[in-house]
């Protein structure tokens, strides 16, 4: 697309640092997930984790104005959806809407 001579070294360095940071985040997350298999959570911790999950899901949906699409406006008919309408995601969307 373009010659490497046209890309400023500062951009390359910034890109390298971003990639390195992202790789470190991925590594930390993967190690954390592996550790969770070695130390399963008790019922109270699982309940708290579930509540946190819903809290962040609601915050995400509100922040990015995610709304359910009316069936009449869907490209893929409702019968062919991959996520069942009675799933928690749809319940949450309709509750917020």
Buried (B, 14 or more C-beta within 10 A) or exposed (E): EEEEEEEEEEEEEEEEEEEEEEEEEEEEEEEEEEEEEEEEEEEEEEEEEEEEEEEEBEEEBEEEEBEBEEEEEEEEEEEEEEEEEEEEBBEBBEEBE
